[in-house]
Amino acid sequence: MTLRLIATGGTFDKHYDELAGKLGFAESHMPDVLERARLTLEVELEIRPLIDSLDMVDQDRTEILQSCQQASESAIVIIHGTDTMRETAQVLGAAKLDKTIVFTGAMIPYAIANSDAFFNLGFACGVAQTLPAGVYVAMNGKIFPWDHVQKDRAAGVFVSA
């Protein structure tokens, strides 16, 4: 089995700019993350332009859908910002692709201590290989169907909707 991994940005892939004192994007962490993860299945990595999900527009979501439609892999993990993950998952869910698509992300960037990014990615890669076709959100050890999930901003977690 080959797994397609689509990196779109979000907090997961942000870097801390020490001079400016803020988070932003540079090169994706994903090649290093995959090397560190030592996955034994084949992974086809697709790095899209890295953006904060709050800056995503309909065109970005359409392009993510097109990537999934064109992918030869039947299992896909999408790294996405948590703020609008549900909105992008809705676009893919409505398309009813015959693939297992799992969204994941992070509340703390991969490069920062105590990040949930590495665990979330591993969890998403595992469940993408076992879940039936559909669109899901996998965060912090829980799996949600795309149409029954929401982000609890106050608690910083995803919950059933």
Summary of the structure (lengths in Angstrom):
residues: 161
radius of gyration: 14.5
end to end distance: 32.1
largest distance: 45.9
contacts: 519
relative contact order: 0.19
helix: 33%
strand: 32%
